Amino acid sequence: MSRTQTRPFDMANHLASEEEIAEYLRQVLEDGDPAELAGALGDIARARGMTQLARDTGLSRESLYKSLSGERAPNSDTLFKVLHAMGLKLTLAKV
């Protein structure tokens, strides 16, 4: 009997377009969880290339992996550097 090999789900493998990335972030932001936002940015960074993000932010890859792991919320300095380097901006609207 053969065993089926499976891999853990990695959202980074499913973010192929800017539209998919935007929708993913929209859904994550609706939840309002800073750690979840950090994890989503980590998924996007892996989909686009963590090495390039490290160059663009001036942060080390190791620091980015830790900050964007989703285990905790990154500090605001890191968050804004990452958003800027990814070409993203946050806008606010009254709910």
Secondary structure, DSSP 4 states (H G I P E B T S, - for coil): -PPPP-----GGGG--SHHHHHHHHHHHHHHT-HHHHHHHHHHHHHHH-HHHHHHHHT--HHHHHHHTSSSSPPPHHHHHHHHHHTT--------
